[in-house]
Amino acid sequence: MKPVGQAEPVLHSRYKDKEEVVLWMNTVGPYHNRQETYKYFSLPFCAGSKKTISHYHETLGEALQGVELEFSGLDIKFKDEVMQTTYCEIDLDKAKRDAFVYAIKNHYWYQMYIDDLPIWGIVGEADENGEDHYLWTYKKLEIGFNGNRIVDVNLTSEGKVRLIPNTRIGMSYSVKWKRSDVKFEDRFDKYLDPSFFQHRIHWFSIFNSFMMVIFLVGLVSMILMRTLRKDYARYSKEEEMDDMDRDLGDEYGWKQVHGDVFRPSSHPLIFSSLIGSGCQIFSVSLIVIIVAMVEDLYTERGSMLSTAIFVYAATSPVNGYFGGSLYAKQGGRRWIKQMFIGAFMIPAMVCGTAFFINFIAIYYHASRAIPFGTMVAVCCICFFVILPLNLVGTILGRNLSGQPNFPCRVNAVPRPIPEKKWFMEPAVIVCLGGILPFGSIFIEMYVLHLHVFLDYRCGCGFPGLRSCSYVSCFFLWCFRMYGLFQTSFYFGYMAVFSTALGIMCGAVGYMGTSAFVRKIYTNVKID
């Protein structure tokens, strides 16, 4: 909504000379707790004299990420320079001084937007002894333009004023315009770390991951091919024997478990739901990565999260297809229950974590608190988009590939399992099984954690379990986070990430091994 009698401001578009340019104030919060953010005017800052302009969340991702844009009240016009001008004054009583002192002690920083370009500034600083505290009162804006578009914004904080109770502090700003050769399409390039791909540890991590994958693929392929070649030679000799000699011989190797290898799992409903969810997560990850490579999603606030939500909802038939077909192959009869569990397994985990953190955010009065309307929108997506599409996928999966066309029959009585050696116990496999896969992404996770949580300037499921341990160690030794909200946010969403990673890797691993086992038993004659 716009106030009566006020022209609608131009946002992220082409400007005419002396046309209004809006400076939005977003959030403020501790430097070391990047997700603990509050509304800018939750601190006793004052606003300019211009009338307020309301801002509504443009995307679902904006609302979920806690974007809270508020009009600064500053009078800025395109190509119209402004000398240093006082736009408001703060009556600094004891309560306001204490609020600013607390913010300075905790290294509060704030974020602003001009034409969707982000700007960051520091609230203030303390002296070396930590006794006196100073507030930056002068915002010096330098805006670059190319033609009739804004392509660059820089902020310099000046005017350091000591915080003394019962005084008046004047807040001022200035605007300088300069021509720039930066193209409008390239204006966000400055927010990307230009030295990132020149960083030695990053190139080392890419080489390490590449060589690790080649080593694993080569090692496993060599062992499997050698074993299979030897076994196929033995089994081919058996086929040349007559029936009497073949019956007198004993089966050996992997052929002897042909009657049990395709036996349904002990919990087919949960297992098939996990496989379907993992296939969907893999599809979402692949599609979002491709879209992010083609489109510059980082240039729009919340666009990455909005894209991920849309793609997840759109790929729900993948979940239903693979989960429903697997459940049907394993003889499951409660397919409707399986469909519901598969459809809501991941959304329930994500939404449950988000709502738990949301209660803490509401207690902290943080901008990360999700509005009620956004909660309703997410629930509507789950019930009216994800569930029906999952149902379609389940029906297709059961009818198109739900027949248990195994190459071997399943014995009615399970074959007794011999006692396993100590290194085949589940606990040992869990500890050791993910070392090599996790090693291939270790350094990438380190760089990712640094950029996501520190630097805002710009079996097969075992890696998920190992990732949980890694994020805990990273939190203890590499981060300087503190407080209930930031700790809950970090561990909550890292738990979701690790669980999703484990489910995805487990599903991909199962699909690959299932195809491999089916292939080797198809090529062997079994009576």
GUNU-552579 format. One line per field, with one value per residue (C-alpha): z, x, y; residue number from 1. Coordinates in steps of 0.1 Angstrom, whole numbers, plus 5000, padded with zeros to 4 digits. Each point is the difference from the previous one (the first is absolute). Last residue first. Example, Ala and Ser with C-alpha at 12.3 -4.5 7.8 and 13.67 -1.06 7.14 Angstrom:
% GUNU-552579
w = [5071/5007]
u = [5137/4986]
v = [4989/4966]
i = [2/1]
***
This chain:
% GUNU-552579
w = [4890/4997/4967/5006/4979/5017/5034/4991/4986/5029/5024/4981/4996/5037/5008/4981/5013/5036/4997/4986/5027/5028/4987/4999/5034/5016/4984/5011/5036/4999/4986/5026/5028/4986/5001/5037/5010/4986/5008/5036/5006/4985/5021/5033/5001/4986/4967/4998/4975/4992/5030/5015/4970/4977/5023/5000/4963/4995/5022/4981/4967/5011/5003/4966/4985/5012/4977/4974/5022/4955/5029/5024/5011/5032/4998/4963/4987/5028/5000/4962/5002/5026/4982/4968/5021/5012/4967/4988/5036/5007/4973/5014/5036/4997/5005/5030/5029/4987/4989/5035/5016/4975/5007/4970/5015/5030/4978/4993/5013/4971/4988/4998/4966/5002/4994/4971/4976/4977/4963/4979/4971/5020/4982/5031/4982/5010/4970/4979/5022/5035/4988/4981/5030/5024/4976/4998/5038/5004/4978/5021/5033/4989/4985/5022/5033/5001/4981/5023/5030/4986/4993/5035/5016/4978/5012/5036/4995/5004/5028/4984/5007/5036/5029/5022/5012/4964/4987/5026/4989/4964/5007/5010/4969/4977/5015/4996/4966/4987/5016/4990/4965/4997/5011/4987/4966/5008/5031/4982/4971/5023/5018/4966/4990/5029/4980/4998/4980/4997/4963/5010/5026/4974/4974/5025/5013/4965/4985/5030/5006/4963/4999/5027/4975/4996/5038/5004/4970/5014/5035/4985/4977/5030/5020/4972/4992/5036/4990/4963/4987/5014/4975/4971/4975/4981/5027/5027/4978/4996/5037/5008/4976/5014/5036/4994/4982/5028/5026/4981/4997/5038/5007/4980/5016/5035/4993/4987/5032/5023/4983/4994/5036/5001/4964/4973/4988/4968/5013/5018/4974/4981/5031/4987/4968/5020/5005/5001/4990/5009/4974/5000/4981/4973/4996/4994/4977/4976/5001/4974/5022/5028/4979/4993/5037/5006/4972/5012/5035/4988/4978/5028/5025/4977/4988/5036/5013/4971/5000/5038/4997/4968/5013/5034/4985/4974/5026/5023/4971/4992/5036/5007/4968/5009/5036/4989/4977/5030/5023/4976/4997/4964/4996/5030/4992/4983/5029/4986/5011/4973/4973/5010/4975/4971/4982/5005/4983/5020/4982/5028/5002/5035/5024/5035/5027/5036/5033/5035/5034/5028/5035/5029/5035/5032/5003/4982/4971/4983/4964/4970/4969/4973/4984/4963/4978/4964/4974/4964/4968/5002/4966/4978/4981/5022/5036/5030/5035/5027/5034/5031/5030/5029/5036/5009/5037/5026/5032/5029/5025/4978/5007/4963/4992/4990/4965/4982/4981/4972/4964/4971/4966/4978/4965/4994/4987/5032/5028/5037/5024/5036/5022/5038/5015/5033/5020/4975/5002/5038/5000/4976/5021/5032/4984/4990/5036/5015/4978/4967/4982/4965/4972/4964/4964/5005/4965/4986/4964/4978/4964/4976/4974/5010/5030/5037/5028/5030/5018/5006/4988/5017/4984/5022/4983/5025/4978/4999/4989/4972/4988/4996/4975/4998/5037/5004/5005/5013/4992/5029/4994/4998/5031/5005/5025/5035/5014/5034/4992/4989/4971/4980/5006/5016/4989/5016/4969/4997/5037/4999/4987/5025/4984/4979/4972/4968/4996/4965/4982/4972/4969/4990/4965/4996/4965/4988/5013/4985/5023/5032/5020/4988/5028/4997/5003/5033/5002/5022/5015/4980/5006]
u = [5172/5022/5018/5021/4998/4968/5016/5028/4976/4975/5029/5013/4966/4994/5035/4994/4965/5011/5030/4978/4975/5026/5018/4967/4989/5034/5001/4965/5009/5032/4982/4971/5025/5019/4967/4994/5037/5005/4966/5000/5035/4991/4968/5015/5029/5036/5018/5038/5004/5030/5006/4966/4978/5023/5002/4962/4998/5024/4981/4968/5018/5012/4964/4991/5032/4987/4969/5018/5008/5025/5012/4980/5031/4996/4970/4995/5034/5019/4977/5003/5038/5001/4974/5021/5030/4983/4982/5023/5008/4963/4999/5033/4991/4963/5002/5024/4978/4967/5017/5014/4967/4982/5024/5020/5033/4993/4994/4965/4983/4984/4966/4974/4982/4966/4971/4977/5028/4999/5001/5027/5001/4976/4969/4983/4973/4997/5016/4972/4969/5015/5023/4973/4976/5028/5010/4964/4997/5032/4986/4969/5020/5026/4976/4968/5012/5037/4996/4971/5021/5027/4975/4985/5034/5006/4968/5011/5032/5033/5022/5033/4996/5008/4977/5022/4970/4986/5033/4999/4966/5012/5028/4974/4979/5030/5010/4965/4996/5032/4993/4963/5008/5025/4977/4967/4997/5017/4979/4968/5008/5009/4967/4982/5021/4989/5005/5037/5013/5036/4995/4970/5021/5027/4975/4985/5033/5014/4969/4988/5033/5004/4964/5010/5024/4979/4997/5038/5006/4978/5016/5035/4991/4986/5032/5023/4978/5001/5013/5008/5035/5010/4978/5022/4984/5018/5022/4974/4975/5024/5007/4962/4993/5026/4992/4963/5005/5022/4975/4973/5020/5007/4963/4991/5027/4989/4964/5009/5019/4973/4973/5022/5010/5018/5011/4986/5022/5018/5034/4984/4996/5031/5021/5021/5008/5021/5027/4994/4973/5008/5005/4979/4972/5023/5016/4966/4987/5028/5029/5005/4980/5025/5028/4982/4996/5037/5008/4973/5015/5035/4988/4977/5028/5024/4973/4989/5035/5010/4967/5003/5036/4994/4968/5016/5032/4982/4978/5030/5019/4972/4994/5036/5004/4970/5012/5035/4985/4981/5030/5020/4975/4998/4965/4989/5021/4972/4977/4966/4983/5018/4983/4966/5002/5007/4966/4999/5033/5028/5015/4991/4990/5000/4973/5007/4974/5004/4986/4995/4988/5002/5005/4982/5013/4984/5025/5034/5008/5032/4995/5019/4990/5009/4986/5008/4974/5004/4974/5005/4980/4970/4983/4993/5033/5025/4997/5023/4987/5023/4982/5016/4980/5010/4990/5024/4995/5028/5005/5023/5012/5012/5036/5009/4971/4966/4984/4969/4970/5021/4988/4989/4985/4979/4991/4962/4995/5016/5000/5012/5017/5010/5029/5001/5034/4987/5014/4987/4965/5000/5013/4973/4972/5015/5001/4964/4990/5021/4985/5015/4975/5010/4999/4988/5010/5032/5014/5035/4997/4975/5006/4970/5009/4968/4983/5006/4979/5006/4970/5017/4971/4999/5010/4996/5016/4997/5012/4965/4983/5025/4999/4962/5006/4993/4995/4981/5015/4981/5012/5002/4999/5032/5015/5029/5001/5014/5021/4989/5009/4970/5000/5022/4977/5019/5025/5014/5010/5035/5008/5037/4991/4972/4967/4983/4975/4987/5000/4988/5014/4975/5010/4976/5003/5023/5010/4980/5006/5000/4991/5007/4974/4983/4981/4962/4992/4985/4966/4985/5026/5011/4988]
v = [4264/5030/5010/5031/5031/5013/4996/5024/5026/4999/5005/5030/5016/4996/5013/5032/5006/4993/5024/5028/4995/4998/5031/5019/4989/5007/5035/5007/4990/5021/5031/4997/4996/5030/5019/4993/5002/5034/5015/4986/5014/5034/5003/4987/5023/4999/4997/5004/4972/4978/4977/4991/5006/4982/4970/4998/5006/4971/4975/5006/4997/4965/4989/5015/4984/4966/5000/4979/4975/5354/5016/4978/4982/4980/4977/4994/5007/4983/4970/4996/5002/4972/4980/5002/4988/4969/4991/4971/4990/4994/4973/4984/5001/4990/4963/5001/5011/4986/4968/4995/5005/4977/4971/4988/5009/4977/4969/4990/4968/4982/5011/4972/4999/5014/4975/5007/5004/5030/4992/5014/5026/5021/5014/5012/5020/5036/5016/5015/4996/5005/5028/5018/4999/5012/5028/5013/4998/5019/5027/5002/5002/5025/5026/5003/4987/5010/5032/5010/4993/5023/5028/4996/5004/5031/5015/4995/5019/4981/5014/5007/5037/4993/5008/4977/4980/5001/4986/4973/4990/5001/4976/4974/5010/4996/4966/4986/5016/4983/4965/5002/5011/4971/4972/5015/4985/4967/4995/5008/4977/4972/5003/4999/4970/4978/4968/4996/4970/5012/5009/5022/5019/5005/5013/5024/5014/5005/5015/5019/5018/5008/5012/5026/5017/5031/5006/4997/5022/5028/4998/5000/5030/5019/4993/5012/5030/5013/5034/5001/5003/4966/4982/5010/4975/4972/4987/5005/4982/4970/4999/5003/4971/4977/5007/4995/4967/4987/5011/4982/4968/5001/5005/4970/4979/5011/4993/4965/4992/5013/4978/4971/4995/4965/5005/4978/4970/5006/4987/4971/4972/5011/4996/4971/5018/5026/4975/4962/4976/4964/4973/4968/5016/5013/4965/4984/5028/4997/5024/5028/5024/4994/5012/5032/5005/4998/5025/5023/5000/5009/5028/5012/5002/5018/5024/5008/5006/5022/5019/5007/5013/5020/5017/5007/5014/5020/5015/5008/5015/5024/5009/5007/5020/5021/5003/5011/5026/5013/4999/5021/5028/5012/4988/5021/5030/5019/4995/5007/5032/5020/4978/5013/5029/4977/5002/5038/5004/5015/5030/5024/5036/5015/5013/5012/4999/5013/4990/5013/4988/5026/4989/5017/4996/4985/4972/5002/4977/5014/5010/4986/5019/4976/4968/4996/4983/4988/4994/4988/4994/5024/5004/5029/5000/4982/5011/4999/5010/5013/5003/5015/4991/5022/4991/4972/4995/4999/4981/5009/4974/4972/5008/5002/5022/4986/4999/5009/4987/4984/5002/4978/5007/4977/5009/4994/5036/5013/4975/5003/4976/5005/4991/4993/4993/4985/5028/5026/4986/5000/5036/5010/4985/5015/5034/4997/4991/5027/5028/5009/5023/4989/5026/4998/5007/5020/5007/4995/5011/4983/4992/4995/4974/4980/5015/4991/5015/4978/4985/4967/4979/4966/4967/4969/4970/4971/4972/4983/5033/5006/4964/5003/5028/5037/5006/5032/5034/5030/5035/5024/5038/5019/5015/4976/4972/4999/4971/4986/4965/4979/5024/4977/4970/4972/4974/4969/4981/5016/4994/5011/5035/5005/5014/5026/4996/5015/5038/5009/5030/5009/5019/5028/5014/5029/4989/4971/4965/4965/4972/4982/5020/5032/5018/5004/5036/5013/5016/4974/4977/4970/4964]
i = [527/526/525/524/523/522/521/520/519/518/517/516/515/514/513/512/511/510/509/508/507/506/505/504/503/502/501/500/499/498/497/496/495/494/493/492/491/490/489/488/487/486/485/484/483/482/481/480/479/478/477/476/475/474/473/472/471/470/469/468/467/466/465/464/463/462/461/460/459/458/457/456/455/454/453/452/451/450/449/448/447/446/445/444/443/442/441/440/439/438/437/436/435/434/433/432/431/430/429/428/427/426/425/424/423/422/421/420/419/418/417/416/415/414/413/412/411/410/409/408/407/406/405/404/403/402/401/400/399/398/397/396/395/394/393/392/391/390/389/388/387/386/385/384/383/382/381/380/379/378/377/376/375/374/373/372/371/370/369/368/367/366/365/364/363/362/361/360/359/358/357/356/355/354/353/352/351/350/349/348/347/346/345/344/343/342/341/340/339/338/337/336/335/334/333/332/331/330/329/328/327/326/325/324/323/322/321/320/319/318/317/316/315/314/313/312/311/310/309/308/307/306/305/304/303/302/301/300/299/298/297/296/295/294/293/292/291/290/289/288/287/286/285/284/283/282/281/280/279/278/277/276/275/274/273/272/271/270/269/268/267/266/265/264/263/262/261/260/259/258/257/256/255/254/253/252/251/250/249/248/247/246/245/244/243/242/241/240/239/238/237/236/235/234/233/232/231/230/229/228/227/226/225/224/223/222/221/220/219/218/217/216/215/214/213/212/211/210/209/208/207/206/205/204/203/202/201/200/199/198/197/196/195/194/193/192/191/190/189/188/187/186/185/184/183/182/181/180/179/178/177/176/175/174/173/172/171/170/169/168/167/166/165/164/163/162/161/160/159/158/157/156/155/154/153/152/151/150/149/148/147/146/145/144/143/142/141/140/139/138/137/136/135/134/133/132/131/130/129/128/127/126/125/124/123/122/121/120/119/118/117/116/115/114/113/112/111/110/109/108/107/106/105/104/103/102/101/100/99/98/97/96/95/94/93/92/91/90/89/88/87/86/85/84/83/82/81/80/79/78/77/76/75/74/73/72/71/70/69/68/67/66/65/64/63/62/61/60/59/58/57/56/55/54/53/52/51/50/49/48/47/46/45/44/43/42/41/40/39/38/37/36/35/34/33/32/31/30/29/28/27/26/25/24/23/22/21/20/19/18/17/16/15/14/13/12/11/10/9/8/7/6/5/4/3/2/1]
***
